[in-house]
Amino acid sequence: MAGQARTARKILVYWMDGTVALLALSFVAMVAAMTVERKMTVPHAVVVGVCLLGSCALYPFLLREAFDTRPRPTAKLVVAGLLAAGAVALLPPASGTGTSDGVWAMVMYLWLSGAVLYLPMWAGICTGAVVLGLTVTAVVVITHQPWQPVLLVQGTMAMVMSVALWLWRWLWWTIRDAHDSQEAKASLAVAEERLRFARDLHDLLGHSLSVISLKSELAAKLATRSDAGAGKAEREMADVRRLAAEALAEVQVAVDGYRTLDLDEELHGVRAALEAAGARCVIDAATADLSPAARALLAWAVREGATNILKHSTATRCSITIRDGALEMRNDGVRVPVPTAAYPLETVGEARSRAGGERGGSGLRGLSERMAAAGGTFAAGPDHGGEFVLRAAVRA
């Protein structure tokens, strides 16, 4: 998603750069044509060209400064405005047609559209009114055209250019805020999971370790007394060993699965996590008739499949289907063009023999061993349609 947001910003900015470059070329062509037609002297044309090109050349820098934030007006903004005003003031006398006068004045509205990004709305409106009034006055005085059509044409250009660029930046801010919101949701989900895990460990170990500590102290005191005290100390130490074994087992359960995974909760959490990361998730799951053991195994498969998507793919779409104990997860985030498995797939027998009745490994391989130990099947890898597919089946 971060790459998509940066790409959107580049497209918006470079599109505006290209528009300004085309406008600058049209200005140069207009100045050259007027010089050839002897409507302007060469020195006059040079001064006008410098003003026009100087204002256009500063515009991309102004745009980049104001695209992500609303900065205070800078010296570059003032210089660009003076150059644009100089170009309008140097309009050649009316030629009788007046066809190029409106295009020439666009340089002033180009500057105005950039200035709007630096100013609050009320200040931008006031600045626009002043710029429009001065520009219309200059065009009317120099070209001797009626002020009513000049005001209509110039006012339309000023409003369209200023509002368009303001909306351009607003569009980028919307894209950026949406991206930041998705990152915040993902970070919040991770933080909540860490908090829940810490709370589970505290609940599991707090009581057991307190009792172990007390019984150890008691056993140490009893061991210094008579033979009867030694017997009691031995019983207390047996309790300590039992409590320590129970605490270790509870910690292993917590680390493996945060106690017991619930399939419906896992599906809900996976959908939230994937959508927060920008991937649309569609779930079609029939879970009511599954046994608790099957639900737990499929919950593990759903969690690992979603983790694999978030960590190793660029998916924008994911579907999860569960029918009769068979899970299928598909996503379009495959990064390799050929249907090669994401990891060396094993047969169920190989995984069971290597697992030795205990869960080992991590990730997809660990999930394969877990499924094999429970008598299920598992496979994962890209298919011929260009999607990554994870399939797991257990006895319902």
N, C-alpha and C positions, 0 to 999 in steps of 0.2 A: 503494500500500500504506500509506503514512503516513496518508492520509485514512481508509482503512478501519480502521486501528488506533485513530485518534482517535474515530471513530464508535462502535466497540465500547466504548471507555471511557465515552463519554457515555451509551450505552444502559444499561450496567451501573450507573452512578452515578445516573442519573435514575430508573431503575426502583426503586432503593432509596429515593430521595427520595419517590417516589409511594407506596411501601408505608408509609413512616413518616408521611406526611401522612394517609393513610387511617386509620392507627392512632391518630393524634392526634385526628382527628375522632370516632372511636369513643369515645375517652376523654371528650371534651367532651360527647358525647351521653349517656354513662353518668352523668357528674357532674350534668348537667341533670336527668336522669330521677330520680336519687336525691334531688335537692333538691326537685323537685316532689312526690315521695312522702314528703317530710319524714324521710328517713333521714339527711340531713345538713342542718345549718343553712347559711344563706347564707355567713357568714364561713368556716365549715369548707369549703364547696364552693369558695370563691375561693382559699383556700390550696392545696387539693388541685389545682385547675385550674392554678394557677401552677406548681406542682411538675411536673405532668405535661407541660404545654405547654413549660415551660422545658427539660426534659430532651430532649423531642422536637425542639425548635428547635435545640439544640446538636448534635444527632446528625449532620446533613449536613456540618457543619464538621469534626467528628471523622472522618467517613468519608473526606472528601477529603484530610485530612492523612495518613491511614494507607493510602490506596489504592495509591499508587505505591511507597512505602517503608514500613519499620517504624520510625516515629519513637519518641522517648522519650515517656513519659506527660507530658501537658501540664496546665495549670491548667483548661482547658476540660473535660478528661476528668474531673477531680476534681469540678468544679462539677456536671457532668451526673450523676455518680454520687450526689452528695449530694441533688440534687433528686429523682432516682428513688427513693432510699431514703426521703426524706420522704414521697413519695406512697404508698409501701407502708405506712409506719408510720401513715399517717392513714386507712387502710382503715376504713370504717364498720363498726359491729357487725354480727354475723350477722343476716340477715333471715329465716332459716329455710330458704331455698332454696340460698343460696351459689352461685348461677349466675354471678355476675359477679366473684367473687373471683379466679379464675384469670386472667381477662383483665386485671384491674387490675394484677396482679403482673407482667404482660408488660413493663411499662416498665423493670423492673429487669433483665430478661433482654435487652431491647433495648440497654441500656447495656453489659451484659456482652459482648454480641456485638461492640460497638465496641471495648471494652477489650482483647479477645483480639487484635485487630489490632496493638495497641501492645506486646504482651508476648511473650516467648519462650514456647514451648509449655508448659514446666513451670510457669512463673509464671501462664500463662493457666488451666491446670488447677487450680492452688491457689486462684486468685482465684475461679474458678467454683464450687469446692466451698464456699468461705466465703460467697459471695453466695447460693448455693442454700440453705445451712443457715440463714442469717439470715432469708431471705425465707420459707421454710417455717415457721420458728418464729413470725414475725410473723403469717402467715396463720392458723396454728393458734391462737395466743393470742387474736387479735382476733375470729376468726369461730367459734371453738370447734368446728372440724371435726376428725375423726380425722386423725392425722398421716400414716398409711400412704397413703391415697388422695391427700392433699395432696402428699406427697413424690413419688409416681408422676407426677402431672400436672405439677407444677412442674419436676421433674427432666427430664421429656421436653421441655417447652417450652424450658428453658435449653439443653439439648444441641442441639436442632434449630436454634434461632436462632443459636447461636454457631458451630456447624459449618457451617451454610448460608452465613453471611457470610464465614467463613474460606475456604470453597470458592469463593465469589464472587470474592474477591480473587485467589485462586490461579488462577482462570480468566483473569482479566485479566493477571496476570503471565505466564501461558503465551502468551497472544496477543501481548503486548508482546515477549517474548523471541523468539518466532518471527519477528516483524516485524524486530527488530534483527538476527537471524541472516541473514535474506534480504538486508538492506542490507549486512551485512558481507561476504556472499558476492559481491554485486555489486561492492562496492568492491575486494575482493581480486582479482576477475577483471580489473578495470580496471588495478590495480597490476601484476599479472602481465603483462598485455599491454604496459604501458609499459616494464617491465623488459626484456621480450623485444625490443621495438623498440630500446631503448637498446643492448642487447647486440649486436643485428644491425648497427646503425650503427657501433659500435666495431669489430666484426670486419671490416666492409667498408672503413672508412676508415683504421683504424689503420695497417695495413701500407702502403697506397697513399700516404698522406700522408708517412710516414717516408721512403719511397723518393724521393718527389718532393722532399722537403727536402734529402736527401743529393745527389741529382743536380743540383739547382739550385745548391748550394754548389760542387760540382765544376765545373759549367759556368761559374760566375762566375770561378773560379780559372783555368780554361783560357782564358777569353776575354782575359786579360791577358798571355798568352804570345805565341808566334809564330803565323804563319798556320796551321801544323799544329794548334796548340792551339785556334785559333778553329774549325777544322773539327770537332775533337772536341767542342768546346763546342756547336756547332750540332747534332751528333748527340745529345748529352745532352739538349738542350732539346727535340728532337723526341720523345725518350723521355718527357720530362716532360709534353709535351702529350698523348701517347698515354695515359699513366697517369692524367692528370687527366680525360680523356674517359671512360676506363673507370670511374674512381671515380664520376664524375657519373652514368653509366648505372646503376651498381650502387645508388647512392643513390636514383635515380628508381624502380628496381624495388622497393627496400625500402619507400619511402614509399607507392607504389601498392598493394603487396600483401604487404608483409613477405616479400619474395621470391615464392615460388609458393604459392598457396592450395591446400590439399588438400580436396576436397569432403567426404570422410568425416569428417575432423577438424573441418571447419567445421560440419557438421551436429551433431556431438557438442558442440562449443562453444556453438552457438546454443541447443541444448536446455538445457544447463546454465545459460546466462545468462537465458533466459526463465523457467525454473522458479525460479531464484533471485529473480526479480522477481515471482513469484506467478502466472505464467501456465503452465497445463498445456500441454505440447508433445507432439504425436503425430507421428511421422515414419514414412512409408512410402516408401522410396527404393530404386529399382533402379539401381545405379551401376556395376555390374561391367562392362558392355559399352560404357561411354562412353569416348570418346577423351580424351587428356590435355587438349586444348584445350577440349572441351565441359565436362569436369569443372571446369576453372579458371573458365570463364564462369559456370557454375551456382553454383560456390562464391561468386563475387562477388555473384550475385543473392541467395543465401541470407543472406550477411552483411548486405547492404544492407537486405533485407526485415526481418531481425531488428532491425537498428539503428532502422529506421523504427517498428517496434512499440514498442521500449523508449523512444524519445524522444517519440513523438507520439500514443500511443494509451493506452487503459486496458484492454487485452486481458486476459482471464482464461483464454483458450483459443486455441491456435494449432495448425494442422495443416500439414504439409509433405509434398507428394507429388511424386515424380520418376518419370516413365515415358517411355522412348524419347526422352530428351533434352528433355522438357517438364517444367517446374517449375511447381507451383501452391502458393502459400502463402496460407492463410486465417486470419483472426483476427477475434474479436468485439469489437474495441476501437474501432469506428468512432465518431467524435464528432459526425458530421453526419448528419441523418436522411434526406437525399436522396442518390441515387446520383450524386454529382458527383465527378469524378476528383480525387485528392489533389494533382495538379499538372497543368498543361496537357500532355496526351498528344500525342506527335508520331507521325507515320507513320515507318516505317523509313527511307524515302528522305529525309525532312526531317532526321532525326537524322544520317544518314550524310553528307549534304551539309554540315550545319553542323559535324559533328565533324571533317571534313577529314582523315580517316584517323588522327586522334589523339584520345585521350580527353580531353574537356574537361568542365567543370562538376563538380557533386558531387551526392550523394544519388541520388534516383530518376532525375533527368534525366541525371546522369553514367552511371548504369547503362543507361539507354535508349541513350545514344550508344555505349557499349561493346558492347552487343548488336547495334546496327545496324551498327557497323564490322565485326563478325564475321559478318554475314549472318543474324543471328537476329531474333526478334521479342520484343517486350516490351510489357506493359500493366499498369496498376495503378489501383485505385480501388474505391470502395464498390460493392457489388452490390445488387440489389433485396431480397435476404434480410437486409440489415442487417450484412453482414460486409465487411471490407476484403480484397480479393483481389489478389495479385500473380502475374502469369503471365509466364514467360520460356521461350522455346524456342530450341534450338540444334541444329545438325546433330550427331547422335549419333556 
